[in-house]
Amino acid sequence: IKHTVGSKSSLTGIIRIGVAELVAMTWLPKFAALIRARYSGLQVEYEVGLNPFLSEGIRSGNLDLSVVAGLSPEPGLIARELGTVSFAWMASDSLIPCNEMMPVEVLRRWPILYQGTESYTNNLIDDLLSVSIGRKQRAATCNSLGAIISLARGGLGISLLPISSCASYIKSGELKILKTDPECYEMPFTAVYDRHPNANLLAAIADISYEASSFHR
């Protein structure tokens, strides 16, 4: 009732929001500032994690809203699409000095940097390379995107990385986009929340996340 007919500033309580690390690295400050400006009485708690953590948080009720990689929410959840991010295969020039076209069968031979267990990016990598668990050329696994980028810059493997977040490293020559077909992949992101008494408020928060998102429409 307060959200529908009252002042937004009169709303109080705690909202728990989970976000993917790429969101935390890009437009989370704008998102947080917009929520504070419109709902000054709310206390917002943010958690950063991979899709399994974010999805489990919604299922268990530990999170009220999550911004996840991917489009299809679980049954019963409400989704708000937030745009896409261009990802490309990248490596250090010290690891792969050549600039030749690299088909899938060649990519499979290189050590691959994975981002956490059962993450959306990992599943996409396996789908693109058509590899089974037993055939993975796993160089390292880390749940931090920033750490994966650092490992790739250090020449420890190849990985599927967000182009915009790596732009400065590409410009400096620390990373390069490998020649593949297609050259890049659009990864979607979605705000999801469950149907419960706070659904109206969460729908408004999801709308704010769309407004704050810097991802491609």
Secondary structure, DSSP 4 states (H G I P E B T S, - for coil): -HHHHS-GGG--EEEEEEE-HHHHHTTHHHHHHHHHHH-TTEEEEEEE--HHHHHHHHHHTS-SEEEEESS-PPTTEEEEEEEEEEEEEEE-TTT--------HHHHTTS-EEE-STT-HHHHHHHHHHT--GGG--EEEE-S-HHHHHHHHHTTS-BEEEETGGGHHHHHHTS-EE---SSS-EEEEEEEEEE-STTHHHHHHHHHHHHHH--SB-
